[in-house]
């Protein structure tokens, strides 16, 4: 059983590396193609964060990205640490962006939690400081 878990962990980690490389290149189509049909995509939510909440299926993930893109431009994304165990991969990262409406720059520590099976993304959860995001969204234009 230990060898099977180690192999699954290695596959999950390699797929996560590949998907994050695609995202960094701006190849969102590759990320969307990796989604399981019934993917559940969750982003930290509170009133005022347009992309927050739980999104289901490819259409839901596309709506997530549309809301994110309409609100801010991601300018950098740095992976700091990856922890993998079987189907599960946790990514500790720093995200940077510029809010379209305010010009405010934001730097966030965030955590992404992914569950992968057979190369498909079954679940994605992102956690970040929602208060910092709300502050950046509401800041006066720079």
Steps between C-alpha positions, in 0.01 A plus 500: 500500500787740572637470145153563352451813712848625411428447129162675522657787694771539234240501220283757680801723567618478139152587368473794740842626381382470139171683562669784689755536218212525251329763713824698533537498118147632465378168357167497679357267235733223621377554855137486388566183300636335817174547689293199591146527368363546853785714636430704813697827503483708818649839576489674837177691502340795669269773371689728265740247345353436154680171430453352848286200576459148368489441125407167343593352165696663221239774453530588868880520480476715187263732691753514786778606261274752323415667833866496607620645167232771505618610844877471499805402301720236658852636452704230673451165667783341695480147634680486832438141612314194377383220727359189333334190641325259266231682300539816709744783433530817708672802352619789715547802277518875467269669250533857375243695308371842401135591553354650181258743669740640760847442361584352839771237507447206727738233624343197665626187666265225388447130525366283220379149572455269202369148460608325182416161354618355170638842402165672558434776751210386719514773763668836541479713815677832545534681828629854551450812712155618390528820706813600306324431171197708601728786605676494161171485313368803687816713511495838322645507148879530511 
